[in-house]
Amino acid sequence: MEWDSILPIADKYGLKIIDDSCEALGAEYKGRKIGQFGDAATFAFYPNKQMTTGEGGIIVTDNDEIARLTRSMRNQGRGEMGAWLEHERLGYNYRMDEMSAALGVSQLHRLETFLVKRERVAQMYTERLRGFSWVRPPVVKPHVRMSWFVYVVTLAEGLNRDPVMRKMEALGVPTRAYFAPIHLQPYIREQLGTGRGMLPVTESIAARTIALPFHNNLTKEHVELVVGALAEAASVA
Ligand SMILES: Cc1ncc(COP(=O)(O)O)c(C=O)c1O
């Protein structure tokens, strides 16, 4: 996210920013860690993320009011200083159990190692894919330290992702279709009346993006295998 563009807009219109950093733990914008730019930010620790607590996540904020409110909401709406079992608001049970938190603390100590390993895998992919006209690797701006969650490539216009994915699967390389546009999600369609054709650029790009296999310990040979299968599937090998 371009924080230097977003923050003045929020300032101008008096908006609060809740930053979904669930895929960006450890990332930096102009030398500052992500999570501190908005009023609050979220990080997720599902096992596919850079680090995990099994399930769960955290909200970070330097706003005392948001901190109090979210602590209360995760604890069935109880007030922090209130009487035992006094519910000040409607809340949820979003408490993280101690075992998960302990796993998270140990994972946090290893986070930098994970990030470096993931950066290495991403670089191997990018170097291998550079120069191909039929696929675009992810672009990272120079003032950003990327924290790699997934590695998503975009096929050139005219190439259809779905048969490419099916062919890759047949070649033994599983991939995922990332990401579905929000305006085409059934719930949003129903709530807001959105639909196909409303955001043609988004829809065109979404129909051409593929998440390639990605984990900390992927080797050069694995990358070679994946890129070979991708090229074959896109019939340009
Ligand atoms: C950008 C983003 N936001 C939110 C979430 C949801 O995280 P959780 O399932 O831990 O609530 C994810 C999970 O993949 C995500 O990638």
PDBQT file of the ligand as one rigid body, heavy atoms in Angstrom, charges set to zero:
ROOT
HETATM    1  C1  LIG A 301      -5.512 -10.203   3.530  1.00  0.00    +0.000 C 
HETATM    2  C2  LIG A 301      -6.158 -11.141   4.508  1.00  0.00    +0.000 A 
HETATM    3  N1  LIG A 301      -7.030 -10.652   5.413  1.00  0.00    +0.000 NA
HETATM    4  C3  LIG A 301      -7.642 -11.450   6.300  1.00  0.00    +0.000 A 
HETATM    5  C4  LIG A 301      -7.396 -12.813   6.345  1.00  0.00    +0.000 A 
HETATM    6  C5  LIG A 301      -8.155 -13.649   7.301  1.00  0.00    +0.000 C 
HETATM    7  O1  LIG A 301      -7.378 -14.161   8.303  1.00  0.00    +0.000 OA
HETATM    8  P1  LIG A 301      -8.040 -15.197   9.348  1.00  0.00    +0.000 P 
HETATM    9  O2  LIG A 301      -8.572 -16.335   8.552  1.00  0.00    +0.000 OA
HETATM   10  O3  LIG A 301      -6.914 -15.609  10.227  1.00  0.00    +0.000 OA
HETATM   11  O4  LIG A 301      -9.106 -14.440  10.064  1.00  0.00    +0.000 OA
HETATM   12  C6  LIG A 301      -6.502 -13.368   5.434  1.00  0.00    +0.000 A 
HETATM   13  C7  LIG A 301      -6.235 -14.824   5.444  1.00  0.00    +0.000 C 
HETATM   14  O5  LIG A 301      -5.772 -15.425   4.515  1.00  0.00    +0.000 OA
HETATM   15  C8  LIG A 301      -5.866 -12.518   4.490  1.00  0.00    +0.000 A 
HETATM   16  O6  LIG A 301      -5.001 -13.013   3.595  1.00  0.00    +0.000 OA
ENDROOT
TORSDOF 0
